[in-house]
């Protein structure tokens, strides 16, 4: 009786000194593919963990924004009622509303100015690519 398969104690996925060049290349290709898949799996796991952290942070910032809005709302009501002690409550409400309107107008104007200064074209990258193309042309000549 003869045993079929590799000798005991050898790994069929590992190259041996008796393997041909084609077999060695095949082993190398398989190992490289396995390594690449493992690295991609690790990258996915790391990105998944980072995305969870980012989601948690974004949720906390959203909660902080809501809490800040509530503070602004109740502070506005407090100011309105405090002014209501010195004048009619309707006038006090209009004054607080006007102050918030002025704040909104100032922020809108500044935001609009900031957005006008934004350039969607990546100027530095374009220049770098042009320089690379010139360098390649000089290398080919």
C-alpha positions in Angstrom: 0.0 0.0 0.0 1.2 3.4 -0.9 0.0 6.7 0.7 -1.2 9.3 -1.7 -0.6 13.0 -1.1 2.4 15.0 0.2 4.8 13.4 2.7 3.9 13.7 6.4 5.1 16.9 7.9 5.1 19.0 4.7 2.8 21.8 3.8 1.4 21.6 0.3 1.2 25.4 0.1 4.9 25.9 0.8 7.5 25.7 -1.9 10.2 23.1 -1.7 13.7 23.1 -3.1 12.6 20.6 -5.7 9.8 22.8 -7.2 10.2 24.2 -10.7 10.4 27.9 -11.5 6.8 27.9 -12.6 5.7 26.3 -9.3 7.8 28.9 -7.4 6.1 31.7 -9.3 2.7 30.2 -8.6 3.5 30.0 -4.9 4.7 33.6 -5.0 1.6 34.8 -6.8 -0.6 32.9 -4.3 1.3 34.3 -1.3 1.2 37.8 -2.7 -2.6 37.5 -3.3 -3.2 36.2 0.2 -1.0 39.0 1.7 -2.9 41.6 -0.3 -6.3 40.2 0.8 -5.1 40.2 4.4 -3.9 43.8 4.2 -7.2 44.9 2.7 -9.1 43.1 5.4 -7.0 44.9 8.0 -7.5 48.3 6.3 -11.3 47.7 6.2 -11.3 46.8 9.9 -9.3 49.9 10.8 -11.5 52.1 8.6 -14.6 50.6 10.2 -13.3 51.3 13.7 -12.4 54.9 12.7 -15.8 55.4 11.1 -17.5 54.3 14.3 -15.4 56.8 16.3 -16.2 59.5 13.8 -19.9 58.7 13.9 -19.9 58.8 17.7 -18.1 62.2 17.6 -20.5 63.6 15.1 -23.4 62.5 17.2 -22.0 64.2 20.3 -21.4 67.3 18.3 -25.0 67.2 17.1 -26.1 66.9 20.6 -23.9 69.8 21.7 -25.4 71.9 18.8 -28.9 71.1 20.0 -28.0 72.0 23.6 -26.4 75.2 22.5 -29.5 76.1 20.5 -31.6 75.5 23.6 -29.3 77.7 25.7 -29.6 80.5 23.1 -33.4 80.0 23.0 -33.8 80.2 26.8 -31.3 83.0 27.1 -33.4 85.0 24.6 -36.6 84.3 26.5 -34.8 85.4 29.7 -33.7 88.7 28.1 -37.1 89.2 26.6 -38.8 88.8 30.0 -36.2 91.0 31.7 -36.8 93.7 29.2 -40.5 93.1 29.7 -40.2 94.4 33.2 -39.1 97.8 31.8 -41.5 97.9 28.8 -44.3 96.1 27.1 -43.5 92.4 26.5 -44.3 92.7 22.8 -41.6 95.4 22.4 -39.2 93.3 24.4 -39.8 90.4 22.1 -39.3 92.6 19.0 -36.0 93.9 20.4 -34.7 90.3 21.0 -35.9 89.2 17.6 -34.1 92.2 16.0 -30.9 91.4 17.8 -31.0 87.8 16.4 -31.9 89.2 13.0 -28.8 91.4 13.0 -26.6 88.5 14.2 -28.0 86.3 11.4 -27.4 89.1 8.8 -23.8 89.6 9.9 -23.0 85.9 9.9 -24.7 85.4 6.4 -22.6 88.3 5.0 -19.3 86.9 6.4 -20.2 83.4 5.3 -21.0 84.6 1.8 -17.7 86.5 1.6 -15.8 83.4 2.8 -17.5 81.2 0.2 -16.6 83.7 -2.6 -13.0 83.4 -1.7 -13.1 79.6 -2.1 -11.5 78.3 -5.3 -12.7 74.8 -6.3 -9.7 74.4 -8.7 -6.7 72.7 -7.2 -4.1 75.2 -8.5 -1.1 73.7 -6.7 -1.9 70.2 -8.0 -2.3 71.5 -11.6 1.1 73.3 -11.4 2.7 70.2 -10.0 1.3 68.0 -12.8 2.5 70.5 -15.4 6.0 70.4 -13.9 5.9 66.6 -13.9 4.9 66.5 -17.5 7.7 68.9 -18.4 10.2 66.8 -16.5 9.0 63.6 -18.3 9.4 65.4 -21.7 13.0 66.3 -20.9 13.7 62.7 -19.8 12.4 61.3 -23.0 14.5 63.6 -25.2 
